[in-house]
Each structure stands twice: as structure tokens, then as C-alpha cells.
């Protein structure tokens, strides 16, 4: 050893982790300190477990950079990554554990296609424009508290892909805000609207998330579904989806969202159309509306 060298940290992983955790101890925000401490421990353990080399680290960092570069006004690649890793569904289920224990509706991902300022429509309106193809669908819904009390005046937002498997902001052939709507529940907590039966569709695969799915040998398909976001004063906001149980990918959703009772049969109405009846049970608590990813 060079006689003039100054001894630094011991050159071994445990000492390095200890130093990194000690640096994190100065974080003023207690929750950030807790989250970062756990992240650091797991991150170092992961690198040691898989024997990560520096070339692989560079590839991983480049992947994260490209996730950001692929995000824009019409696609949020970061949300998509959390979705296809099952992380977003896991967090949704953990957030709702108390509600689910008392019979609350299972949550599902908001996803990257919810738009701000979806049009307010009267109950009974049609959210599909006149030239939208597809079998007619009537949706009858009711918003309730966990104890079964109807929630009047609740805001219910809904959005769906067309039978072509595209949301309107992805498809220049669809009018603005097609297959989207915002409704208000009546005195009995009910809302209803007409649409068309949705189709399953692939998540975007033109970015880094598509590369990851291909490398894993996974398909990119989501089963047909309708999104709902329910906002009622004095209750936690519920974001969920109802899935077509007859879709070929009903049991292997690429984002792992078709959980619990969210798989439903779209019942024939005897006139060539279908009917979907949904009940949305909300947990009491702070009414915190999530950030909308798209204008």
C-alpha cells in the first residue's frame, strides 16, 4: 500500500451501505427518510443478489432515461412501466385494504388515458358519437357508502376505448372526448348512460416498455373494460375498471388489473345490445382527487 495513501471507507459492500444510509439520516421529511432508507437497502441488496455489473447498470439507467423521453402529451411511459410491472395494482390494493375488508369495490388503475375536463352529461345520455361502431351498451350504476347508503350528487367519470381498441386522443378519426363523460348521481345514488361495447387493446409498445415486454416474451393486451372514477364528499376517491369476462385476455391482463369482482358479464339485452350493471361502494375518508395525466 502507498505509504502516503489516506484510508477511506472500508472497501466492502456493508460499509458502503452503512455510509449511504447514514447520509440519508439527514433528510428532514420523515416519510421521505423512511422510504429512501428502505429503497437504498433493497437496491443494494438487489445489486448484490444478481451480481450487477457496470455495463448492466448503464443499460438500466439508459432505460430509465428513455422512459422519460418517451413520455409526452399523449402517453405517459412512466405510468405504463408501473402498470406492466404490477406495481401500480399492488399499491392500489394496499391503499384499499381497509375498504376491501368491509365490502368496498376493488380499485383498479386510473391508467394513462384519463383526461381533464371530460364533458358533463345528463343521465341517460350517450357517450359514443353517432358514427362510433359497435354493439350498443347500456350501463346502469349506483354509488353507495360501505354501509349501503346511496350517495347523491357524486361525480362519476367514465372513459373507454372504442371497438377498434383506441381511446379518442389516440385516434384522429374519433371526435374530441368521444366515449368519455362525467355524470352526477341522483337522489338514490344512481347514474346511467349509453355507449358501445368496448374491445380489448394492446398497451403502447413503441417505447422502452414495449421492449421490456418483448424481452420477457409477454403479450401487450388488456381485456375490454370501462374506467370509472368516483368522487363523493366525505369519501375516498375510487378509481376502478370493469372488465368483460368473455375477453380472451380476461385472466392475463398485461397490467394485472382484472382482480376480484371486477370481471363482469355483459348481459345481452335481447335486442342485439348489452347491459352492464355496476355498484360502486366508497370508503369514508378524505376526498383527494388524483392528478390527471392528460389535458
C-alpha positions, 0 to 999 in steps of 0.5 A, spaced: 500 500 500 502 507 498 505 509 504 502 516 503 495 513 501 489 516 506 484 510 508 477 511 506 471 507 507 472 500 508 472 497 501 466 492 502 459 492 500 456 493 508 460 499 509 458 502 503 451 501 505 452 503 512 455 510 509 449 511 504 444 510 509 447 514 514 447 520 509 440 519 508 439 520 516 439 527 514 433 528 510 428 532 514 421 529 511 420 523 515 416 519 510 421 521 505 427 518 510 423 512 511 422 510 504 429 512 501 432 508 507 428 502 505 429 503 497 437 504 498 437 497 502 433 493 497 437 496 491 443 494 494 441 488 496 438 487 489 445 489 486 448 484 490 443 478 489 444 478 481 451 480 481 450 487 477 455 489 473 457 496 470 455 495 463 448 492 466 447 498 470 448 503 464 443 499 460 438 500 466 439 507 467 439 508 459 432 505 460 430 509 465 432 515 461 428 513 455 422 512 459 422 519 460 423 521 453 418 517 451 413 520 455 409 526 452 402 529 451 399 523 449 402 517 453 405 517 459 411 511 459 412 512 466 405 510 468 405 504 463 412 501 466 408 501 473 402 498 470 406 492 466 410 491 472 404 490 477 406 495 481 401 500 480 395 494 482 399 492 488 399 499 491 392 500 489 390 494 493 394 496 499 391 503 499 384 499 499 385 494 504 381 497 509 375 498 504 376 491 501 375 488 508 368 491 509 365 490 502 368 496 498 369 495 490 376 493 488 380 499 485 383 498 479 388 503 475 386 510 473 391 508 467 394 513 462 388 515 458 384 519 463 383 526 461 381 533 464 375 536 463 371 530 460 364 533 458 358 533 463 352 529 461 345 528 463 343 521 465 341 517 460 345 520 455 350 517 450 357 517 450 359 514 443 358 519 437 353 517 432 358 514 427 362 510 433 361 502 431 359 497 435 354 493 439 350 498 443 351 498 451 347 500 456 350 501 463 346 502 469 350 504 476 349 506 483 354 509 488 353 507 495 357 508 502 360 501 505 354 501 509 349 501 503 347 508 503 346 511 496 350 517 495 347 523 491 350 528 487 357 524 486 361 525 480 362 519 476 367 519 470 367 514 465 372 513 459 373 507 454 376 505 448 372 504 442 371 497 438 377 498 434 381 498 441 383 506 441 381 511 446 379 518 442 386 522 443 389 516 440 385 516 434 384 522 429 378 519 426 374 519 433 371 526 435 374 530 441 372 526 448 368 521 444 366 515 449 368 519 455 363 523 460 362 525 467 355 524 470 352 526 477 348 521 481 341 522 483 337 522 489 338 514 490 345 514 488 344 512 481 347 514 474 346 511 467 348 512 460 349 509 453 355 507 449 358 501 445 361 495 447 368 496 448 374 491 445 380 489 448 387 493 446 394 492 446 398 497 451 403 502 447 409 498 445 413 503 441 417 505 447 422 502 452 416 498 455 414 495 449 421 492 449 421 490 456 415 486 454 418 483 448 424 481 452 420 477 457 416 474 451 409 477 454 403 479 450 401 487 450 393 486 451 388 488 456 381 485 456 375 490 454 373 494 460 370 501 462 374 506 467 370 509 472 372 514 477 368 516 483 368 522 487 363 523 493 364 528 499 366 525 505 369 519 501 375 516 498 376 517 491 375 510 487 378 509 481 376 502 478 375 498 471 370 493 469 372 488 465 368 483 460 369 476 462 368 473 455 375 477 453 380 472 451 385 476 455 380 476 461 385 472 466 392 475 463 391 482 463 398 485 461 397 490 467 394 485 472 388 489 473 382 484 472 382 482 480 376 480 484 369 482 482 371 486 477 370 481 471 363 482 469 358 479 464 355 483 459 348 481 459 345 481 452 339 485 452 335 481 447 335 486 442 342 485 439 345 490 445 348 489 452 347 491 459 352 492 464 350 493 471 355 496 476 355 498 484 360 502 486 361 502 494 366 508 497 370 508 503 369 514 508 375 518 508 378 524 505 376 526 498 383 527 494 382 527 487 388 524 483 392 528 478 390 527 471 395 525 466 392 528 460 389 535 458 
